[in-house]
């Protein structure tokens, strides 16, 4: 068993593929519409947004930026524009095809249990904490115990005794075996890849999936050498003063909220108010000769056409591919190559006495959870000790476990029934954590995500570059690609990527205003 410090399996950019209704969100207020009849259809164009009418090239411009996708990436881009770049991005609209915000973030509550069926936590980096504070959730933040058990073993390769790079883009498996040895790969990195990406380390790109570690060797000749150089550079160039509003986590830990991760997208949507449009399905996007874009939506009110100076796609790459094909077949073909394997989240509860005595510390189940090396002969990718990690997740005397199963090496889960998935998880848990003679678990939820997590495979960056270059070649400036397949699959990376894209949008809008 490998004890883990962070296990955020599903990431919240992808719109939910299985409908559910659990979170509270603000209902967008109606806005005034102006209808114009065309030969093909009746389109409805907002003449005003937030009481302001803008004009550009003879067109009524509804927004500075339209963000397609109301998952965590899209919402955080909008929040970043509103809090840091409002002087340039005055009017920002977020459109979401589903009836709720949050994408894969799925928090449920029933009978004293609070559980996640998508991502389960985040690393409390400063960008993440800034988003939390700006969303008004500082007092709702909960952090795991930084003293929870964790273990790490490394081979001599980490000290620099390893072969040189092979001269081609390495997979995670190649890189780790070469630098850290077989044991570290098989007992730590292989299960970690399963936990973070639900991926196959023999095909995941080290450069794309774990770029910070990959870069250490590039700058220092080895992982240790790069670490020393990074520390030296950090000492020479200290960070600017930290935002005093931000809480200070004690040690390495993970975070969530009092009522689960759904609090974050719900809070951002509430702050954005009527600028978040739910059940708006984008059907067409056109580049205008005069600059900007026209986006046509199928909405509960009928067809709606929005005009915008810029557009950010934060929807999954395969959906973006379909929408972009009329604008650039080359960009669409590139995005269609990205792969999202299926993953199921299985939430179960056992009585406390069902835990094996050898797994308890001072009579309690402690730690963040466990990752499962393939050598253990189990299907389950990993297990989160939800009731140990955060408070008020289960009734007294009960243990709540969130389990992930499936991924790139086990796509057959999509053909299994919920009962079969529960049986597989329960069977695995009884090999490692649960007493084999324990009673059957209480099943709280089983959610299958048919296309769960984008895989950062070898050549991933080449695909993204090809898509961006193709958009540029077609003159589609102001159309940005975002989301977890761009920024990274961890929830925290989605937030960090949101700030980066917001800055890119601001730079573009500044140039747009000067034309």
C-alpha angles and dihedrals in degrees: 000000000000115000112216138210099200131018113169101161107170118043124213108235101084114086112246111273094196115054122237138152119215113118130079117237137168117263111235113247116238116259130204115269134204117205125212124183119226130181092257105039147334110273125192118214124188107239092195137023121194088352095298128113117201128190132203127170092342094308128114103238115210100186146014089218135010115199113203109210130042098215121117094282095052095044093047092050088053091047091049091051091048096048103034107022107029092126088068104024101050099159121036125170126195117201124195126186093207126070094249139041127241105068109215093000102110120172120178132184130194140144095357095315127114115188143164126230097185127029113356107199147348139225108254098234119163094258089051093048090047089056090048093051094044088052092055095246102116092112092047095054116117124189131199121244106276089207093061112129117276134165136198132176125184135188130229091270088081089064093059102267097126142106118273122260112286097232097250135080105284128217118234089255094052094047096047097044089050096046106029107018138245098290094055090049096048098040102034117011099041093054090041090057088050090050099047103032104013078230145144110251091206090067103027113102114240090207094051101034100039103018097158092059092041090053092055090069091046094055100035108026090245139029092261093043091051091048091054092048091048091052091048092051091047091053091049093048109033119197119260116262113294119249103265091215092068122096117237115233115217106234130323111332145130131249145215136154136270091258098029137270094303088077090076101057090038092052093048092047090051091053092048089049117175091005088079110081117197126199090021109141115194110226103169142010125195131187109228119226089227092053133272129056140278115217122192120205136189103223138167086261093052130258114351126188120202125193117209139171091220139015132204120198111207095161121112115288095247091055092044088050093059094047094046097048096091089051098043124359090189093056091044092051091050093052092047089065095069115104129220114187123204122261131183124208111210117189116194137164132212132183112264091248090062091073114099111253092233089059093057126091114204087346094305136100101243133178136059097274141276139278118213121226113216088237088073090069097235132132098213112097096206146328129230118209091220097174091049096044101054133016126258096019097125140016119268113284094022132104119214117205127186112202130189123206134174125034134147094321095046110037092150092087089090089072094051125095122238090254091053091051091050091048091051093050094044091049091052094046091053089058094057117009114011126066107254090228095052121123120265114281126256105247112219101172146343117198123179117201105198091195105025117153130015111239116230094214128174105293094027095130090047089056092050092047091050091052094047093045091050092052090049092048089056091052093249097147112162093038109111133188117219142154135086096313087061105035102029135275100263114099090234092053090052088056094046089048089051091060090048094051092044088057091050091050090049092052090051094047090050090055090043091056091053095054 
